[in-house]
Amino acid sequence: MITNTRLNKVILVLIALICGGIFSVTLHATELKTYQPGDWKILLKASDKKPVIVHLWGFTCAPCLDELPRWGEFVAQFPELKTVFIQVDDVPPELSIQTLTDAGLARADNRTSVTIFDEYMRFEIDPRWRGELPLTLLKSPNGDIKRLRGTVDFEVIKQWLKGF
């Protein structure tokens, strides 16, 4: 179900994109990488021996959109921490770029799915995951992964980080 607030945000972003002004400025500030089948193992391997946070979100998830600015604040507090944001819905990249920029995540490791994020993609990440969003995965330096479903309590993540 789309809330009025979320619908208003989407409409405003689309108007801005059509007008061209905002997009032309933010396109260069936010890099949006692709995410496709097989990338999960590559992402984990690239972060061996380091803690990593992977946050999966989508436009069809109102709590995801409400939470993104708090993620922007968190990333600003921990700029050295590898944090990856994967957007899973089929939307124009410009919409993702604008939303991430507005949330203060322009400099984060932002990715968007280039294929339908189906059960095969979910299974690759976590066989127990049924697609609920938001989903945050905390990978420890030894490879253990802690799963946080729903909006996160950032104090829980800060406590997790103290272990490293």
GUZA-454770 format. One record per atom (N, C-alpha, C): y, z, x; atom name; residue in three letters; residue number from 1. Coordinates in nm, 3 decimals, padded with zeros to 5 digits. Layout:
<sites>
SITE        v        w        u  atom  rest   nr
SITE        Y        Z        X    CA   ALA  NUM
...
</sites>
This chain:
<sites>
SITE        v        w        u  atom  rest   nr
SITE  -00.118   00.000   00.084     N   MET    1
SITE   00.000   00.000   00.000    CA   MET    1
SITE   00.124   00.000   00.089     C   MET    1
SITE   00.216  -00.086   00.060     N   ILE    2
SITE   00.339  -00.097   00.138    CA   ILE    2
SITE   00.445  -00.008   00.072     C   ILE    2
SITE   00.502   00.083   00.149     N   THR    3
SITE   00.607   00.170   00.098    CA   THR    3
SITE   00.740   00.095   00.101     C   THR    3
SITE   00.834   00.144   00.020     N   ASN    4
SITE   00.966   00.081   00.017    CA   ASN    4
SITE   01.033   00.087   00.153     C   ASN    4
SITE   01.017   00.200   00.224     N   THR    5
SITE   01.078   00.214   00.356    CA   THR    5
SITE   01.021   00.112   00.453     C   THR    5
SITE   00.889   00.098   00.453     N   ARG    6
SITE   00.823   00.003   00.543    CA   ARG    6
SITE   00.862  -00.140   00.507     C   ARG    6
SITE   00.864  -00.170   00.378     N   LEU    7
SITE   00.902  -00.304   00.333    CA   LEU    7
SITE   01.046  -00.335   00.373     C   LEU    7
SITE   01.133  -00.237   00.359     N   ASN    8
SITE   01.273  -00.256   00.399    CA   ASN    8
SITE   01.284  -00.284   00.548     C   ASN    8
SITE   01.205  -00.210   00.630     N   LYS    9
SITE   01.207  -00.234   00.774    CA   LYS    9
SITE   01.161  -00.376   00.807     C   LYS    9
SITE   01.054  -00.419   00.743     N   VAL   10
SITE   01.001  -00.553   00.769    CA   VAL   10
SITE   01.103  -00.659   00.728     C   VAL   10
SITE   01.166  -00.641   00.613     N   ILE   11
SITE   01.266  -00.738   00.565    CA   ILE   11
SITE   01.384  -00.743   00.662     C   ILE   11
SITE   01.432  -00.627   00.706     N   LEU   12
SITE   01.545  -00.625   00.799    CA   LEU   12
SITE   01.511  -00.693   00.931     C   LEU   12
SITE   01.391  -00.669   00.981     N   VAL   13
SITE   01.350  -00.732   01.106    CA   VAL   13
SITE   01.341  -00.883   01.088     C   VAL   13
SITE   01.284  -00.927   00.977     N   LEU   14
SITE   01.273  -01.071   00.953    CA   LEU   14
SITE   01.410  -01.137   00.940     C   LEU   14
SITE   01.503  -01.070   00.874     N   ILE   15
SITE   01.639  -01.124   00.863    CA   ILE   15
SITE   01.701  -01.137   01.002     C   ILE   15
SITE   01.683  -01.033   01.082     N   ALA   16
SITE   01.738  -01.036   01.218    CA   ALA   16
SITE   01.677  -01.150   01.299     C   ALA   16
SITE   01.548  -01.170   01.283     N   LEU   17
SITE   01.482  -01.278   01.357    CA   LEU   17
SITE   01.532  -01.415   01.312     C   LEU   17
SITE   01.551  -01.430   01.184     N   ILE   18
SITE   01.600  -01.557   01.132    CA   ILE   18
SITE   01.741  -01.584   01.184     C   ILE   18
SITE   01.822  -01.481   01.186     N   CYS   19
SITE   01.959  -01.498   01.237    CA   CYS   19
SITE   01.960  -01.528   01.385     C   CYS   19
SITE   01.857  -01.482   01.456     N   GLY   20
SITE   01.844  -01.516   01.597    CA   GLY   20
SITE   01.913  -01.424   01.695     C   GLY   20
SITE   02.007  -01.346   01.653     N   GLY   21
SITE   02.084  -01.264   01.745    CA   GLY   21
SITE   02.002  -01.157   01.814     C   GLY   21
SITE   01.935  -01.074   01.740     N   ILE   22
SITE   01.862  -00.963   01.800    CA   ILE   22
SITE   01.745  -01.013   01.881     C   ILE   22
SITE   01.669  -01.108   01.829     N   PHE   23
SITE   01.551  -01.155   01.900    CA   PHE   23
SITE   01.586  -01.215   02.035     C   PHE   23
SITE   01.693  -01.287   02.042     N   SER   24
SITE   01.727  -01.350   02.170    CA   SER   24
SITE   01.758  -01.246   02.277     C   SER   24
SITE   01.807  -01.130   02.238     N   VAL   25
SITE   01.837  -01.024   02.333    CA   VAL   25
SITE   01.710  -00.948   02.371     C   VAL   25
SITE   01.625  -00.914   02.273     N   THR   26
SITE   01.511  -00.827   02.299    CA   THR   26
SITE   01.389  -00.900   02.353     C   THR   26
SITE   01.380  -01.028   02.336     N   LEU   27
SITE   01.263  -01.100   02.384    CA   LEU   27
SITE   01.241  -01.077   02.533     C   LEU   27
SITE   01.348  -01.074   02.609     N   HIS   28
SITE   01.336  -01.058   02.753    CA   HIS   28
SITE   01.308  -00.913   02.794     C   HIS   28
SITE   01.340  -00.818   02.707     N   ALA   29
SITE   01.322  -00.676   02.740    CA   ALA   29
SITE   01.179  -00.629   02.712     C   ALA   29
SITE   01.111  -00.689   02.619     N   THR   30
SITE   00.978  -00.644   02.579    CA   THR   30
SITE   00.876  -00.753   02.610     C   THR   30
SITE   00.780  -00.717   02.694     N   GLU   31
SITE   00.670  -00.809   02.722    CA   GLU   31
SITE   00.556  -00.775   02.628     C   GLU   31
SITE   00.503  -00.874   02.561     N   LEU   32
SITE   00.391  -00.855   02.470    CA   LEU   32
SITE   00.272  -00.933   02.523     C   LEU   32
SITE   00.176  -00.859   02.578     N   LYS   33
SITE   00.055  -00.922   02.631    CA   LYS   33
SITE  -00.044  -00.943   02.517     C   LYS   33
SITE  -00.140  -01.029   02.541     N   THR   34
SITE  -00.243  -01.052   02.440    CA   THR   34
SITE  -00.359  -00.955   02.461     C   THR   34
SITE  -00.431  -00.930   02.352     N   TYR   35
SITE  -00.552  -00.848   02.357    CA   TYR   35
SITE  -00.659  -00.928   02.282     C   TYR   35
SITE  -00.774  -00.946   02.348     N   GLN   36
SITE  -00.881  -01.026   02.287    CA   GLN   36
SITE  -01.016  -00.965   02.320     C   GLN   36
SITE  -01.123  -01.015   02.258     N   PRO   37
SITE  -01.256  -00.961   02.287    CA   PRO   37
SITE  -01.284  -00.962   02.438     C   PRO   37
SITE  -01.340  -00.852   02.486     N   GLY   38
SITE  -01.372  -00.839   02.627    CA   GLY   38
SITE  -01.266  -00.767   02.708     C   GLY   38
SITE  -01.146  -00.754   02.653     N   ASP   39
SITE  -01.036  -00.691   02.726    CA   ASP   39
SITE  -01.054  -00.539   02.742     C   ASP   39
SITE  -01.130  -00.477   02.654     N   TRP   40
SITE  -01.145  -00.332   02.661    CA   TRP   40
SITE  -01.204  -00.288   02.795     C   TRP   40
SITE  -01.310  -00.352   02.837     N   LYS   41
SITE  -01.373  -00.316   02.965    CA   LYS   41
SITE  -01.278  -00.343   03.082     C   LYS   41
SITE  -01.206  -00.452   03.074     N   ILE   42
SITE  -01.110  -00.486   03.180    CA   ILE   42
SITE  -01.000  -00.381   03.185     C   ILE   42
SITE  -00.951  -00.339   03.070     N   LEU   43
SITE  -00.845  -00.239   03.064    CA   LEU   43
SITE  -00.893  -00.107   03.124     C   LEU   43
SITE  -01.015  -00.064   03.090     N   LEU   44
SITE  -01.067   00.061   03.144    CA   LEU   44
SITE  -01.092   00.052   03.294     C   LEU   44
SITE  -01.145  -00.060   03.339     N   LYS   45
SITE  -01.174  -00.076   03.482    CA   LYS   45
SITE  -01.046  -00.076   03.565     C   LYS   45
SITE  -00.941  -00.135   03.511     N   ALA   46
SITE  -00.813  -00.141   03.582    CA   ALA   46
SITE  -00.750  -00.003   03.597     C   ALA   46
SITE  -00.797   00.093   03.520     N   SER   47
SITE  -00.737   00.226   03.525    CA   SER   47
SITE  -00.835   00.331   03.577     C   SER   47
SITE  -00.930   00.290   03.659     N   ASP   48
SITE  -01.024   00.385   03.718    CA   ASP   48
SITE  -00.951   00.496   03.790     C   ASP   48
SITE  -01.006   00.616   03.777     N   LYS   49
SITE  -00.957   00.735   03.851    CA   LYS   49
SITE  -00.818   00.783   03.807     C   LYS   49
SITE  -00.767   00.733   03.695     N   LYS   50
SITE  -00.637   00.776   03.645    CA   LYS   50
SITE  -00.649   00.806   03.496     C   LYS   50
SITE  -00.570   00.902   03.446     N   PRO   51
SITE  -00.569   00.921   03.301    CA   PRO   51
SITE  -00.496   00.804   03.234     C   PRO   51
SITE  -00.543   00.766   03.118     N   VAL   52
SITE  -00.483   00.655   03.044    CA   VAL   52
SITE  -00.483   00.691   02.896     C   VAL   52
SITE  -00.377   00.654   02.829     N   ILE   53
SITE  -00.369   00.669   02.684    CA   ILE   53
SITE  -00.364   00.529   02.625     C   ILE   53
SITE  -00.450   00.505   02.526     N   VAL   54
SITE  -00.448   00.379   02.452    CA   VAL   54
SITE  -00.422   00.412   02.306     C   VAL   54
SITE  -00.317   00.355   02.252     N   HIS   55
SITE  -00.279   00.383   02.113    CA   HIS   55
SITE  -00.290   00.253   02.034     C   HIS   55
SITE  -00.372   00.255   01.930     N   LEU   56
SITE  -00.391   00.139   01.843    CA   LEU   56
SITE  -00.313   00.161   01.714     C   LEU   56
SITE  -00.236   00.060   01.676     N   TRP   57
SITE  -00.151   00.072   01.559    CA   TRP   57
SITE  -00.140  -00.062   01.490     C   TRP   57
SITE  -00.084  -00.061   01.369     N   GLY   58
SITE  -00.067  -00.186   01.296    CA   GLY   58
SITE   00.047  -00.177   01.195     C   GLY   58
SITE   00.091  -00.292   01.148     N   PHE   59
SITE   00.200  -00.298   01.051    CA   PHE   59
SITE   00.155  -00.258   00.911     C   PHE   59
SITE   00.027  -00.267   00.883     N   THR   60
SITE  -00.023  -00.226   00.752    CA   THR   60
SITE  -00.043  -00.076   00.744     C   THR   60
SITE  -00.007  -00.005   00.848     N   CYS   61
SITE  -00.023   00.140   00.858    CA   CYS   61
SITE   00.115   00.205   00.862     C   CYS   61
SITE   00.160   00.261   00.749     N   ALA   62
SITE   00.292   00.324   00.744    CA   ALA   62
SITE   00.305   00.439   00.843     C   ALA   62
SITE   00.204   00.528   00.859     N   PRO   63
SITE   00.216   00.634   00.958    CA   PRO   63
SITE   00.233   00.579   01.101     C   PRO   63
SITE   00.173   00.465   01.128     N   CYS   64
SITE   00.187   00.403   01.261    CA   CYS   64
SITE   00.333   00.370   01.289     C   CYS   64
SITE   00.399   00.308   01.192     N   LEU   65
SITE   00.539   00.268   01.210    CA   LEU   65
SITE   00.630   00.389   01.219     C   LEU   65
SITE   00.602   00.492   01.141     N   ASP   66
SITE   00.683   00.614   01.146    CA   ASP   66
SITE   00.667   00.685   01.280     C   ASP   66
SITE   00.549   00.675   01.341     N   GLU   67
SITE   00.518   00.747   01.464    CA   GLU   67
SITE   00.569   00.677   01.591     C   GLU   67
SITE   00.588   00.548   01.587     N   LEU   68
SITE   00.624   00.473   01.708    CA   LEU   68
SITE   00.747   00.528   01.782     C   LEU   68
SITE   00.855   00.566   01.713     N   PRO   69
SITE   00.969   00.623   01.788    CA   PRO   69
SITE   00.933   00.751   01.864     C   PRO   69
SITE   00.844   00.833   01.811     N   ARG   70
SITE   00.801   00.953   01.884    CA   ARG   70
SITE   00.720   00.913   02.007     C   ARG   70
SITE   00.645   00.803   01.998     N   TRP   71
SITE   00.575   00.752   02.116    CA   TRP   71
SITE   00.677   00.707   02.220     C   TRP   71
SITE   00.787   00.645   02.174     N   GLY   72
SITE   00.892   00.604   02.267    CA   GLY   72
SITE   00.948   00.723   02.343     C   GLY   72
SITE   00.970   00.835   02.275     N   GLU   73
SITE   01.018   00.957   02.340    CA   GLU   73
SITE   00.915   01.011   02.439     C   GLU   73
SITE   00.787   01.007   02.400     N   PHE   74
SITE   00.681   01.057   02.487    CA   PHE   74
SITE   00.671   00.976   02.615     C   PHE   74
SITE   00.673   00.844   02.601     N   VAL   75
SITE   00.663   00.755   02.718    CA   VAL   75
SITE   00.783   00.776   02.810     C   VAL   75
SITE   00.900   00.803   02.754     N   ALA   76
SITE   01.017   00.830   02.837    CA   ALA   76
SITE   01.001   00.959   02.916     C   ALA   76
SITE   00.930   01.057   02.860     N   GLN   77
SITE   00.904   01.184   02.928    CA   GLN   77
SITE   00.800   01.169   03.039     C   GLN   77
SITE   00.708   01.074   03.023     N   PHE   78
SITE   00.597   01.056   03.117    CA   PHE   78
SITE   00.590   00.910   03.163     C   PHE   78
SITE   00.693   00.861   03.231     N   PRO   79
SITE   00.696   00.719   03.268    CA   PRO   79
SITE   00.586   00.678   03.365     C   PRO   79
SITE   00.531   00.773   03.442     N   GLU   80
SITE   00.427   00.739   03.540    CA   GLU   80
SITE   00.289   00.729   03.476     C   GLU   80
SITE   00.274   00.778   03.354     N   LEU   81
SITE   00.146   00.777   03.285    CA   LEU   81
SITE   00.117   00.639   03.227     C   LEU   81
SITE  -00.002   00.588   03.252     N   LYS   82
SITE  -00.043   00.459   03.195    CA   LYS   82
SITE  -00.066   00.479   03.046     C   LYS   82
SITE   00.016   00.413   02.964     N   THR   83
SITE   00.004   00.420   02.819    CA   THR   83
SITE   00.007   00.277   02.765     C   THR   83
SITE  -00.096   00.244   02.688     N   VAL   84
SITE  -00.111   00.108   02.636    CA   VAL   84
SITE  -00.102   00.113   02.484     C   VAL   84
SITE  -00.024   00.023   02.427     N   PHE   85
SITE  -00.011   00.014   02.281    CA   PHE   85
SITE  -00.070  -00.120   02.237     C   PHE   85
SITE  -00.168  -00.115   02.147     N   ILE   86
SITE  -00.234  -00.236   02.098    CA   ILE   86
SITE  -00.206  -00.249   01.948     C   ILE   86
SITE  -00.136  -00.354   01.911     N   GLN   87
SITE  -00.105  -00.384   01.772    CA   GLN   87
SITE  -00.218  -00.472   01.718     C   GLN   87
SITE  -00.278  -00.434   01.604     N   VAL   88
SITE  -00.401  -00.499   01.559    CA   VAL   88
SITE  -00.385  -00.594   01.440     C   VAL   88
SITE  -00.268  -00.599   01.378     N   ASP   89
SITE  -00.250  -00.685   01.261    CA   ASP   89
SITE  -00.207  -00.826   01.300     C   ASP   89
SITE  -00.234  -00.919   01.212     N   ASP   90
SITE  -00.196  -01.059   01.234    CA   ASP   90
SITE  -00.053  -01.079   01.185     C   ASP   90
SITE   00.041  -01.058   01.277     N   VAL   91
SITE   00.183  -01.075   01.246    CA   VAL   91
SITE   00.247  -01.158   01.357     C   VAL   91
SITE   00.362  -01.216   01.331     N   PRO   92
SITE   00.430  -01.292   01.436    CA   PRO   92
SITE   00.465  -01.200   01.554     C   PRO   92
SITE   00.447  -01.248   01.676     N   PRO   93
SITE   00.479  -01.167   01.793    CA   PRO   93
SITE   00.623  -01.114   01.791     C   PRO   93
SITE   00.715  -01.192   01.736     N   GLU   94
SITE   00.854  -01.149   01.731    CA   GLU   94
SITE   00.871  -01.019   01.652     C   GLU   94
SITE   00.792  -01.002   01.548     N   LEU   95
SITE   00.799  -00.880   01.469    CA   LEU   95
SITE   00.751  -00.760   01.550     C   LEU   95
SITE   00.643  -00.779   01.625     N   SER   96
SITE   00.593  -00.672   01.712    CA   SER   96
SITE   00.696  -00.637   01.820     C   SER   96
SITE   00.753  -00.739   01.882     N   ILE   97
SITE   00.852  -00.718   01.988    CA   ILE   97
SITE   00.971  -00.638   01.936     C   ILE   97
SITE   01.023  -00.678   01.821     N   GLN   98
SITE   01.139  -00.609   01.765    CA   GLN   98
SITE   01.106  -00.465   01.730     C   GLN   98
SITE   00.990  -00.442   01.670     N   THR   99
SITE   00.949  -00.307   01.630    CA   THR   99
SITE   00.930  -00.218   01.751     C   THR   99
SITE   00.865  -00.268   01.854     N   LEU  100
SITE   00.843  -00.190   01.976    CA   LEU  100
SITE   00.975  -00.160   02.047     C   LEU  100
SITE   01.064  -00.256   02.050     N   THR  101
SITE   01.195  -00.236   02.112    CA   THR  101
SITE   01.273  -00.129   02.036     C   THR  101
SITE   01.274  -00.138   01.904     N   ASP  102
SITE   01.344  -00.039   01.823    CA   ASP  102
SITE   01.287   00.101   01.843     C   ASP  102
SITE   01.158   00.111   01.874     N   ALA  103
SITE   01.092   00.240   01.893    CA   ALA  103
SITE   01.110   00.295   02.034     C   ALA  103
SITE   01.177   00.221   02.120     N   GLY  104
SITE   01.197   00.267   02.258    CA   GLY  104
SITE   01.079   00.237   02.348     C   GLY  104
SITE   00.998   00.140   02.310     N   LEU  105
SITE   00.877   00.107   02.386    CA   LEU  105
SITE   00.886  -00.029   02.455     C   LEU  105
SITE   01.006  -00.075   02.480     N   ALA  106
SITE   01.025  -00.208   02.540    CA   ALA  106
SITE   00.960  -00.220   02.678     C   ALA  106
SITE   00.953  -00.111   02.751     N   ARG  107
SITE   00.899  -00.115   02.887    CA   ARG  107
SITE   00.753  -00.070   02.895     C   ARG  107
SITE   00.693  -00.039   02.783     N   ALA  108
SITE   00.553   00.005   02.781    CA   ALA  108
SITE   00.458  -00.113   02.797     C   ALA  108
SITE   00.331  -00.082   02.815     N   ASP  109
SITE   00.226  -00.185   02.821    CA   ASP  109
SITE   00.188  -00.219   02.677     C   ASP  109
SITE   00.252  -00.321   02.622     N   ASN  110
SITE   00.236  -00.359   02.482    CA   ASN  110
SITE   00.146  -00.482   02.471     C   ASN  110
SITE   00.053  -00.473   02.378     N   ARG  111
SITE  -00.041  -00.584   02.357    CA   ARG  111
SITE  -00.057  -00.610   02.208     C   ARG  111
SITE  -00.095  -00.732   02.175     N   THR  112
SITE  -00.122  -00.768   02.037    CA   THR  112
SITE  -00.251  -00.849   02.032     C   THR  112
SITE  -00.327  -00.825   01.929     N   SER  113
SITE  -00.454  -00.895   01.915    CA   SER  113
SITE  -00.431  -01.042   01.884     C   SER  113
SITE  -00.504  -01.128   01.954     N   VAL  114
SITE  -00.490  -01.272   01.931    CA   VAL  114
SITE  -00.599  -01.324   01.836     C   VAL  114
SITE  -00.693  -01.237   01.800     N   THR  115
SITE  -00.796  -01.273   01.703    CA   THR  115
SITE  -00.796  -01.167   01.595     C   THR  115
SITE  -00.868  -01.194   01.488     N   ILE  116
SITE  -00.880  -01.094   01.382    CA   ILE  116
SITE  -00.947  -00.971   01.440     C   ILE  116
SITE  -00.885  -00.856   01.419     N   PHE  117
SITE  -00.937  -00.730   01.472    CA   PHE  117
SITE  -01.048  -00.683   01.378     C   PHE  117
SITE  -01.167  -00.736   01.399     N   ASP  118
SITE  -01.279  -00.710   01.309    CA   ASP  118
SITE  -01.371  -00.601   01.364     C   ASP  118
SITE  -01.485  -00.583   01.298     N   GLU  119
SITE  -01.578  -00.477   01.339    CA   GLU  119
SITE  -01.631  -00.497   01.481     C   GLU  119
SITE  -01.638  -00.619   01.529     N   TYR  120
SITE  -01.685  -00.644   01.666    CA   TYR  120
SITE  -01.583  -00.593   01.768     C   TYR  120
SITE  -01.456  -00.617   01.739     N   MET  121
SITE  -01.349  -00.569   01.828    CA   MET  121
SITE  -01.347  -00.416   01.825     C   MET  121
SITE  -01.359  -00.358   01.707     N   ARG  122
SITE  -01.358  -00.212   01.696    CA   ARG  122
SITE  -01.478  -00.152   01.768     C   ARG  122
SITE  -01.595  -00.211   01.751     N   PHE  123
SITE  -01.718  -00.160   01.813    CA   PHE  123
SITE  -01.707  -00.160   01.965     C   PHE  123
SITE  -01.644  -00.262   02.020     N   GLU  124
SITE  -01.625  -00.270   02.165    CA   GLU  124
SITE  -01.546  -00.151   02.217     C   GLU  124
SITE  -01.448  -00.106   02.140     N   ILE  125
SITE  -01.364   00.007   02.180    CA   ILE  125
SITE  -01.435   00.140   02.154     C   ILE  125
SITE  -01.490   00.156   02.035     N   ASP  126
SITE  -01.557   00.281   01.998    CA   ASP  126
SITE  -01.655   00.250   01.885     C   ASP  126
SITE  -01.785   00.258   01.912     N   PRO  127
SITE  -01.884   00.226   01.809    CA   PRO  127
SITE  -01.871   00.312   01.682     C   PRO  127
SITE  -01.807   00.428   01.693     N   ARG  128
SITE  -01.791   00.515   01.576    CA   ARG  128
SITE  -01.664   00.484   01.496     C   ARG  128
SITE  -01.578   00.399   01.551     N   TRP  129
SITE  -01.450   00.369   01.486    CA   TRP  129
SITE  -01.470   00.270   01.372     C   TRP  129
SITE  -01.418   00.305   01.254     N   ARG  130
SITE  -01.430   00.220   01.136    CA   ARG  130
SITE  -01.301   00.147   01.100     C   ARG  130
SITE  -01.202   00.159   01.187     N   GLY  131
SITE  -01.079   00.084   01.165    CA   GLY  131
SITE  -00.960   00.164   01.120     C   GLY  131
SITE  -00.976   00.295   01.101     N   GLU  132
SITE  -00.863   00.375   01.056    CA   GLU  132
SITE  -00.756   00.378   01.165     C   GLU  132
SITE  -00.631   00.377   01.120     N   LEU  133
SITE  -00.516   00.376   01.210    CA   LEU  133
SITE  -00.421   00.486   01.170     C   LEU  133
SITE  -00.342   00.535   01.262     N   PRO  134
SITE  -00.346   00.507   01.404    CA   PRO  134
SITE  -00.465   00.574   01.471     C   PRO  134
SITE  -00.502   00.520   01.586     N   LEU  135
SITE  -00.609   00.576   01.668    CA   LEU  135
SITE  -00.558   00.584   01.811     C   LEU  135
SITE  -00.573   00.703   01.870     N   THR  136
SITE  -00.530   00.723   02.008    CA   THR  136
SITE  -00.650   00.766   02.090     C   THR  136
SITE  -00.670   00.699   02.203     N   LEU  137
SITE  -00.782   00.729   02.291    CA   LEU  137
SITE  -00.725   00.780   02.424     C   LEU  137
SITE  -00.775   00.896   02.466     N   LEU  138
SITE  -00.732   00.958   02.591    CA   LEU  138
SITE  -00.845   00.945   02.691     C   LEU  138
SITE  -00.826   00.862   02.794     N   LYS  139
SITE  -00.930   00.841   02.894    CA   LYS  139
SITE  -00.897   00.923   03.018     C   LYS  139
SITE  -00.990   01.013   03.051     N   SER  140
SITE  -00.970   01.098   03.168    CA   SER  140
SITE  -01.002   01.019   03.295     C   SER  140
SITE  -00.962   01.070   03.411     N   PRO  141
SITE  -00.991   01.000   03.537    CA   PRO  141
SITE  -01.141   00.980   03.563     C   PRO  141
SITE  -01.225   01.067   03.507     N   ASN  142
SITE  -01.370   01.051   03.527    CA   ASN  142
SITE  -01.433   00.960   03.422     C   ASN  142
SITE  -01.353   00.904   03.331     N   GLY  143
SITE  -01.403   00.808   03.234    CA   GLY  143
SITE  -01.434   00.864   03.097     C   GLY  143
SITE  -01.428   00.997   03.079     N   ASP  144
SITE  -01.449   01.055   02.947    CA   ASP  144
SITE  -01.336   01.013   02.855     C   ASP  144
SITE  -01.371   00.986   02.729     N   ILE  145
SITE  -01.269   00.943   02.632    CA   ILE  145
SITE  -01.267   01.040   02.515     C   ILE  145
SITE  -01.148   01.090   02.487     N   LYS  146
SITE  -01.125   01.178   02.372    CA   LYS  146
SITE  -01.055   01.095   02.266     C   LYS  146
SITE  -01.103   01.105   02.143     N   ARG  147
SITE  -01.048   01.025   02.034    CA   ARG  147
SITE  -00.964   01.112   01.942     C   ARG  147
SITE  -00.841   01.067   01.913     N   LEU  148
SITE  -00.751   01.136   01.820    CA   LEU  148
SITE  -00.723   01.041   01.704     C   LEU  148
SITE  -00.770   01.078   01.586     N   ARG  149
SITE  -00.747   00.994   01.468    CA   ARG  149
SITE  -00.623   01.041   01.394     C   ARG  149
SITE  -00.549   00.946   01.339     N   GLY  150
SITE  -00.428   00.978   01.265    CA   GLY  150
SITE  -00.310   00.998   01.358     C   GLY  150
SITE  -00.198   01.040   01.300     N   THR  151
SITE  -00.080   01.064   01.383    CA   THR  151
SITE  -00.110   01.179   01.478     C   THR  151
SITE  -00.055   01.170   01.597     N   VAL  152
SITE  -00.091   01.267   01.700    CA   VAL  152
SITE   00.005   01.384   01.707     C   VAL  152
SITE  -00.049   01.492   01.756     N   ASP  153
SITE   00.029   01.609   01.793    CA   ASP  153
SITE   00.051   01.593   01.943     C   ASP  153
SITE   00.172   01.564   01.983     N   PHE  154
SITE   00.200   01.535   02.124    CA   PHE  154
SITE   00.176   01.656   02.213     C   PHE  154
SITE   00.179   01.776   02.157     N   GLU  155
SITE   00.145   01.895   02.236    CA   GLU  155
SITE  -00.001   01.891   02.278     C   GLU  155
SITE  -00.088   01.837   02.193     N   VAL  156
SITE  -00.231   01.822   02.228    CA   VAL  156
SITE  -00.244   01.729   02.348     C   VAL  156
SITE  -00.169   01.620   02.349     N   ILE  157
SITE  -00.176   01.526   02.461    CA   ILE  157
SITE  -00.120   01.591   02.588     C   ILE  157
SITE  -00.011   01.665   02.576     N   LYS  158
SITE   00.046   01.732   02.692    CA   LYS  158
SITE  -00.052   01.833   02.751     C   LYS  158
SITE  -00.123   01.905   02.664     N   GLN  159
SITE  -00.224   02.000   02.713    CA   GLN  159
SITE  -00.338   01.926   02.784     C   GLN  159
SITE  -00.378   01.813   02.728     N   TRP  160
SITE  -00.483   01.730   02.788    CA   TRP  160
SITE  -00.440   01.685   02.928     C   TRP  160
SITE  -00.315   01.646   02.942     N   LEU  161
SITE  -00.264   01.598   03.071    CA   LEU  161
SITE  -00.260   01.707   03.176     C   LEU  161
SITE  -00.244   01.832   03.134     N   LYS  162
SITE  -00.239   01.941   03.232    CA   LYS  162
SITE  -00.370   01.956   03.308     C   LYS  162
SITE  -00.478   01.900   03.255     N   GLY  163
SITE  -00.608   01.906   03.322    CA   GLY  163
SITE  -00.618   01.813   03.441     C   GLY  163
SITE  -00.515   01.734   03.468     N   PHE  164
SITE  -00.522   01.637   03.577    CA   PHE  164
SITE  -00.413   01.663   03.676     C   PHE  164
</sites>
